[in-house]
């Protein structure tokens, strides 16, 4: 069966510090991968998606970036965090053969202080 | 462009009462429709989906949703809610050939004893 992991689960970082969040998927190959941010009381904002290794599409221009160094690994990064980067970050995957339903990881709670 | 509107941000209801969570979407192309549920500090889980066929779809825990093409709606209903149904519910839409899913802002269902 397929599983999706995210780490860390929680993170508290000062403004201006770097960020690296990791997401890995097991039990499938060639998934489409997604990073979302969920701010308090708001819906999901799609940040990046990837349909293959090295292929990244950005939905929201900001100080975040994403990379996909391996087929089932998706990394969200920042060189300098802003207060507005605080939120709940969710990674998700869909089958490369269809984009029907998304499978979400447990999320990372990021607080920028 | 597609969009999803969840008409209620919060819905308080007593245990064993019926509930309806409303969802309207807009799209110029054929769509797939989803309801996801999110429990506190967790990722989203698929509750039910409409891809094609019968416009009434059901989940294993008693929820149902009906696709109404003329009204562009996909409302979620349950005839009798339990305390354990307390969660946030997200309506989502994706076009039939795309990679992206658009999520509504969410409806927080609070079931009271």
HADDOCK unambig.tbl for C-alpha pairs under 7 A between the chains (distance, minus, plus):
assign (segid A and resid 42 and name CA) (segid B and resid 105 and name CA) 5.49 0.50 0.50
assign (segid A and resid 43 and name CA) (segid B and resid 103 and name CA) 6.75 0.50 0.50
assign (segid A and resid 43 and name CA) (segid B and resid 104 and name CA) 6.05 0.50 0.50
assign (segid A and resid 43 and name CA) (segid B and resid 105 and name CA) 3.82 0.50 0.50
assign (segid A and resid 43 and name CA) (segid B and resid 106 and name CA) 5.75 0.50 0.50
assign (segid A and resid 44 and name CA) (segid B and resid 103 and name CA) 6.18 0.50 0.50
assign (segid A and resid 90 and name CA) (segid B and resid 43 and name CA) 6.76 0.50 0.50
assign (segid A and resid 99 and name CA) (segid B and resid 98 and name CA) 6.78 0.50 0.50
assign (segid A and resid 99 and name CA) (segid B and resid 99 and name CA) 5.63 0.50 0.50
assign (segid A and resid 104 and name CA) (segid B and resid 43 and name CA) 5.51 0.50 0.50
assign (segid A and resid 104 and name CA) (segid B and resid 44 and name CA) 5.74 0.50 0.50
assign (segid A and resid 104 and name CA) (segid B and resid 45 and name CA) 6.90 0.50 0.50
assign (segid A and resid 105 and name CA) (segid B and resid 43 and name CA) 5.58 0.50 0.50
assign (segid A and resid 106 and name CA) (segid B and resid 42 and name CA) 5.12 0.50 0.50
assign (segid A and resid 106 and name CA) (segid B and resid 43 and name CA) 4.53 0.50 0.50
assign (segid A and resid 107 and name CA) (segid B and resid 42 and name CA) 6.42 0.50 0.50
assign (segid A and resid 107 and name CA) (segid B and resid 43 and name CA) 5.76 0.50 0.50
